[in-house]
Amino acid sequence: MTENKYDIKTIVLKKILDEKEASVIIEDKKTSLFKKLLKKPSPEEVHVQSLTLCYESILKISGKYVADYFRKSTHVISVDSNVKEVVLGGGIFPIESKSILRKAFVGNRGKNKIELPLEEHVFVEEEGEVTFDHHGREIKFQFTINSKTVENYPQQILESNSSTVKKPEITYDAAVEQLKIILKKPLEQDIRNLNDEFVLNTISEIYIPIFEARLVGPNQKIEILRIDAVRNKIL
């Protein structure tokens, strides 16, 4: 499946603070980025060179891995003390010899054990999701998605702010492969007739509005202060 064949759901989250409110936070916190030896510069020494509203992408992918296969296994059954062997499917299975310690506890009248080498038909189903930041690093998703938190016209917002939109750096193919690895648990070595399938459920490209302030401090040192405009949180 090529990149343009994926059905991508685009979501833009609503911001809860505007540029004026972000500017107040920046003025209050700007000196903390230039702290040196527990000493901050004065507010007059730190200049806000620019303040930009960016839309930073998060890629959220969900899917399901299903498989069935046969694996070899040994099952131990208990039989009466006077049973010496079991005949099953043309095979003859003798009882296990009792250890000295077991004889001391149960004597000769205790239940006998028989090992039956069998094949098990195993069915596996793993469903889950994975989230990546716009750099392609795996992260925990910490936002609420519902009708109250998302913009009604996401494409229009992204188009009108195209110069500050940060698209995913990880490809859809690579992200899907990573989810496959997470869901596809290592299988036993001695198996046969493996049938497995990965089903992709959704790919959501979620854009977070973030205010980025470029600050110039003492000795022309540059720092970037970022505010998550959805959670009103300094990043």
N, C-alpha and C positions, 0 to 999 in steps of 0.2 A: 504494500500500500504506500503510494507516494504521499509527500507532504500535503499536496493540494486535494487529496481524496478524503482527508479527515473532515468530519463534521464538527466544526469548532463553535462552541457557545461562548459569545463575548459578553462579559459583564463589567460594568463600571460601578463601583461603590460610591455612594453619596458621601460628600464631606460634611462634617458637622461644625467646622470653623472656616471663616473666610480669611482673606488676605490681611485685613486689618487686625483681626484677632491673632493671626499667626505672627504679625509684626510685633505685637505686644509681648508675646511669649519669647520671641527672638531677642528683643531688647533686654528682657529680664535674664535670659540665660546665656547671652553671647560671650560674656567674659569667662565663663566656666571652661570653655574650650581652650583657653590660653593660660590656664593655671600652671604655675611653675613653682615647685618647692612650696606648695600649699599657699602660694600667693597669687591673687588674681590681678590683672591690670585694671585700671579704672575704665568705666564705660566709655569715656571720651577717647581711649586708646584703641577701641575696637570699632571698626566701621563696617556697616552692612553694605557691601558692594552691589549685591543684587538679591532679589527674592523671586523665585520661580516656582510655579505650580507644575509639578510633573505627574504623569500617570505611569506608575510602575507596575509591570505585569507579574502575576503569579499564575503558574500553570498547575491545574488540578486535574488529575486523571483517575478514573475509576474503571475497574474491569473485574473479570472472573476467570479463574483457571479451573478447568475440570479435566479429570483423567480417570481411567480405569485400567487395571493391569492384574496379572497373576503373579503371586510371589510364593516362594516355598516357605513352609513353616512347620514346626513340630508341636503337636498338641499332646499333653499328658492326660490320660484318663485313669480313673480308679476302677478297679474290678475287685470282686470278692477274693478272699485269701486262697481259695481253692482253685482259682483260674490261673493257668500256666501260660496261656497264649490266646490271642484273638485272631480270627480269620476275617479279613475284610478285603473285598474287591480282588480276590485272588492272591492276596498277600497274607503272610503269617507273621504276626508280631508278638514276640515273647515278652514276658514280664521283665521289669527291671529287677536286678538282684538287690536285696536289701543290704544296706551298710550295717556294720557292727553296731554303730550308735543307734540306728533306727530300730534294729532288732531288740536292743536293750529297752527301748521305750514302748514299742507296740507288740513285741514278740512275733511269733510266726503266724498269729491269727489276724494281724492287721491287714488292711486293704493293700492289694498289689497295685503297682503302677505300670502302665504301658505307654510307650512313646509312639505316636502315630505321625509319620511324615506325610504332610498334606500340602495342597495348594490352596491359597486363599484368593478369592476374587475381590480386589480392593477398589473402592470408589473414593475419589478425592474431589472436593469442591472447596476452593478458597476464593473469597471475594474481598476486595479491599480497594484502597485508593492511596495515592501518593501526591504530594504537593511540592513544587519547586519554586524558588524565587527567580527573579528575572536573570540571575547569573547561572541558573541551573543547579543550585544547591538545594538539597532536600530539606524542607522545613515543616514545622507543624502549622496547620491551617488554623488561624485564630480569629476569623471573621464570621459574622452572621450573614447568611444570604437569604433574603426574603423580599417581599414586595415593598417593604418600607425602607430597606437599606440599599436598594439598587436604583440606578438611573433608568428612566424609561426609554431613552434614546442613546444607547451607548456609542454607536458608530458615529453619530453626529458630534458627540463630545470629543471622541478620539480624533476625528478629522479636523475639528476646529483647534485642537491642541497638538497637532501632528509633530511639531518640532520638539515637543517635550515628552512624547510618548516613548517609554522604554519597553520595547518588545522582548519576548523571551529569547535568551541567548542559546538555550538548549533546543534542539529540533524536536518536533513531535515524535519522530521515529525513535530517537534516543530516549525520550521520556517514557514512551510506551514500553520499550525494551526493559527499562529499569523497573517498571511495575510488574512485568512478566517475571523478572528475577526475584522480586519480593514475594510474589504469590506462588511461584513454582518451587516448592520445598524440595530439597535433595531426596531422591528416591533410593530405595534399597538397590544393592548391586545385582542380586540374583532375581530378576524379574523377566517376564515375557509378555508378549501381546499388549504392549503399551499403546493405548489410544488416548491422546490428550489434545486439548484445544484451549486457546485463549480467546476470550470474548471481551472486546472493548466496549464499555458502556458509554462513558462521556469524556470529552476533553473540554474543560472550561478555562478560558483565558480571562482572568479576573484582574481588573486594573484598580490599583489603589492610588488615590490622590495624595500626593506628598509635597509639602512645601520645602524647598531647598534654599537656604540662605548661604550665600558666599560671603564669608567674613574675612576682613583684613585686620590683623592685630599688630602688636609691636614687632619691629624689625621686618615688616611686610610679610609676616607669616600668614598663610592662607589656611582657613578651616571651613568645613561645610557643616552647617547645622540642619538636620532633617527633622521634620515634624509630620507624623502620620495624621492626616486630616480626617481620617475615619474614626480613629480611637483617641484623637487629641493626645498623642503620645510622642515624646522625643525619641528618635531612633538612635 
